[in-house]
Amino acid sequence: MNRQKPSKATPNPAEALPPLTPAVIYILVALAEGERHGYAIMQEAAKRSGGAVRLGPGTLYAAIGRMLEHGLIVECEARPEPEKDDSRRRYYRLTERGSRALAAEAQRLEDLARLALSTKAMRELKHA
């Protein structure tokens, strides 16, 4: 008798990723608003974090390299007008997978925060 293996549902690629680092989250958030080059991503992360997060070039471009490998972002082929841009800049945009990863990470963090806030220690802090 020839038995077929049960088919597994295709896993959501965003869920297959480990928890995202803060740098990756800030990059995804910056790109969720539209295409940006590296320096603009660094500025947006600093702005969104109130200056608490400052992505250095090493951190930024190492994270971008990993994100490109995982399909979370892509390098854009279209460029701004040459007189309005530096030809050395690389522009990036969020992919659908990147959007799903950001949404999954936001949900994971929300669930984690809800869990922490529900603990006895947190309730006691509120009443102290």
PyMOL commands that set and color helices and strands:
alter all, ss='L'
color gray80, all
select helices_A, chain A and resi 22-32+38-48+57-69+82-84+96-117+120-127
alter helices_A, ss='H'
color red, helices_A
select strands_A, chain A and resi 36-37+73-75+91-94
alter strands_A, ss='S'
color yellow, strands_A
deselect
rebuild
show_as cartoon
